[in-house]
Amino acid sequence: MRGFTHVIAVELKLIMRDPMSGFFALAFPVIMLWVKLRGGNKPLPGGVPVVDATVPMLIVFVIGLAALVVLPATLAQYRERRVLKRLRVTPASPTMLFGAQWAAHMLLAVLGTALLTLIGLTAYGLAAPADPGSVLLAWLLGALSLGAIGLLVGSLVPSGRTATVIGLSVFFPMVFLSGAVIPRETMSGPMRAIGDLTPMAPAVQAIRDGWAGAPASPATLGVMVAVFAVFGGVALRTFRW
C-alpha cells in the first residue's frame, strides 16, 4: 500500500508539471465559469440559477478531461517510451497500474472540482450542495465510468499523440451533448435525446440532482456502474504492455 500511494504521488506530480494539463483541468473551467456568468445569475428555464447549474456541469467537464484526455495520453506515452515494457518485469500488474493512474488523474479532477466550488461559493453566490452524499457518490461513479473509457483507450493506442487525438474526439462531442457545457434546459429535444446516450450524461444528471437535493435515480447510477464494469473489464483484457 505504501508503494502504491508513492506511485500515485509521483504520477500526480508528473501530471502537474505538464502546463497544458494543469491549465485545462484547473484554469480553463474557471474561465468558462466567468464567461457564463458575465451576464448575471439569471435563472434557467425551470428556475435554477445559472451558477447552481453551471458549477456541477463544469465539474463533470473537469472529470471528463482528466479521464478521457489526460489519462489515456499518459498511458500511451508510457507505452511509446517503453516505460510499460520495463514495468512488465516488476511485480506491477495491469490492475495496479490502472488503479494508480486512475487515482492520480482523479486527484487532478478533485483539485479542479474544489477550485470551481470555492470560486462559485465565494464569488458568484453558488448554493451549497443540498445532498453532499449524493454529489460525492455521483462524482465517484462518474470518475469510475469515464475513467474506464480512458483506460481502454490508453490500453490500446501506441502513442501519446494518437491517444490525445482519440481522447479529444470522444471528449468534445460528449461535453457539448451531455449537458456538461450547455445546460440541458436550453437544448432542443433531439439534442437532449442524443446527449442522453453518452456515458457522460448520467454523471451530469446525478451531480446536478444531488446538488439540488433531488433523489438520485437508481437507473442513472446503474448506468455509470455498468459503463465502469464493461469498459474497465475490456481494458484489463486488452491491455498491452
N, C-alpha and C positions, 0 to 999 in steps of 0.2 A: 504493500500500500504506500509505503514511504517513497519507493522508486516511482510508482505511478503518479503520485502528486508532484514529484520533482519533474517528471516529463511534462506534465500539464503546465507547470510554471514556466519551464523553458520554452514550450511551444507558444504560450501566451506572450512571452517576452519577444519572441521572434516575430509574431504577428504584429505587435505594436510597433516594432521597428520599421515595418513597411508603411510609409507615409500614406499611400493610397488606401490601404485597408483601414487605417485609423481615421482618415478623412471621411470616407464614405460610410463607415459604421457609426461614427460619433458626430462629426461636424455637419455632414450633408443633411441628415434628418432634422437637425436643429434649424438649418437654413430653410428647409421645406416647411417646418412649423411656422417660422417667421413669415414666410411668403403667404401661407394660407391664412394667417391671422392678421395680415396688414389691413384688411377691410373690416376688422372688428370681429366680435364673438357672436355674430348673429346666429339664431337657431336654424338648423337644417329642417327640411320638411319632416314633420313628426315631432318637432320641438326640442331636439337635442342640440345644446350649444356646440358650435363648431369645434371648440377646443376639446370638449369631452368626447367627441368622435375622432378628432384628428390624432391626438396623442396615442390612443390604443391602436389606431391604424398604423401609425408610423413605427410603433413598437414591433409590429409584425414585419414591417419593411426592414427593420434592423435585423430581426431574426432571419428573415429570408436571405438577406445579403450575406450574412455570416455563413449560413448553412448551404446556400446554393452557389455562391460565387467564390468566397474566400476559402472555404473548407476544401472543395474538390480541387481547386488550383494548388493548394498546399500539398495534398496527397500526390497529385500528378507531378508536381515539381520534384518531390522526393523520389518518385519512380524515375523521372528523367535524369536526375543527378545520381542515380544508383544508391541513394540513401536506403531505400527499402530493401535493396538487394543485400546490403550489409546488415540490416536489421534481421534479415531472414535467418542468419546463423546465430542469433541471440535467442534467449527464451521468449522474446516478444511474440505474441500471437496476433492474428488479424483482429480478434475481438479486443485485445488490449490496445492495439494501435488505434482502432476505431474509437474506443472509449476515450483515450487521451486526446485525440484530435477533436472529437466532438466537444468534450468538456472545455478545452482551451478556446475553441471558437465560440462556444456559447457564453463563456465568460466575457468575451468581447461584446456579445449581444446584451449581456447583463449590464455592462457599463453604458452602452447606448440607451438601454431602457431606463436606467437610473437617471441619466442626464436629461432625457426627454421629459421624464416625470417631474424632476426637480424644476426645470425651467417652466414647464406648464403650470406647476403649483405656485411658483413664486412670481412669475411674470404675466401669466395670462388667465389666472383665476380658474385653473383646472380643478374640478371636483375630485376629491379623493375617491379611490375605488370603493364602491358600496359593498362589494363582497371580495375582499382581498384573497381569500382562499380559492375562490373560483378563478380569479385572474391568474393566480400562481399556477393552478392546475392547467389552465388553458395555455399559459406561456410554456410550461414544460412539455405538454403534449405537442404543441406547435413546433417547439425546438426539436423534439424527437422525430416527428414525422418529416419535417423539411430537412433535418439533418440526415435522415436515412436516404433521402433522394440525393443529397450532396455527396454522401459516402459512396453511393452506387456510381455516380459519375466519376468520382475520384478513383474508384476501384478499377476502372476500365481504360480510361484515356491515357495516352502515352506521354503527354507533355502538359506543362502548366498553361501554356498559351491556348492549347486546344480546350483544356478544362475551363478556362476563363470564358472563351467564346461560347461553349455549350452552356455554362452556368448563366451567363448573361442572357442567352437566348431563351432559357427557361424562366429566369427571374423576372425580366421586364414584362412579358405578357401577363404573368401571374399577378404582379403587384397592381397593374392597371385594371385587370378584370376582376380580381378578388375583393376589391374594396380596401386595399392597403394604402392606396394613394387617392383614389376618387371615392367619396362616400357613396355607399350603396343607395342612399336615399335620392341621390341625384342621377343615378344611372337609369337607362331605359330598361324595359322589361327583358328584351332579348340579351342585352349586355349582362344583366344580373344572372340570367339563366346560364349563359356560357361561363360566367365567373364562378357560379356555384359548383362547376365541375372541376375546378382547380384544387389541388391539395392545400393551397394557402387560404382558401375561403373559410374553412372551418375554424382556423386559428383566429382570423379576423372576427368572425361572428362570436366565437366563445369569449375572447378577451373583451370585446365590446359589451357583451351581455353581462359578464362578471363586473365590469366597471360600472354599468348602470344598475346593477343589483338584480337583473333578471335571472331566473333559474337556468342553469346550464342544461342544454339539450343533450340527452344521452346519445342521440344519433350523431350529433356533431362531434362529441368526444370520441364516440366509437369509430368514426371515420378516421380521425387522427391516429388512433391506436392501430387500426387496420393498415394505414399507409406506412406507419413505422414498422410493423411486423413484416409486411410484404417486401417493401423496398430494402429494409435492413437485412432480411434473410437473403434476398437475392444478392445484395452487396457482399455479404460474407461468402456466399458460394462462388461468386465470380471474381473475387479479389485476386489480383495478380501482383506479386512482389516486383 
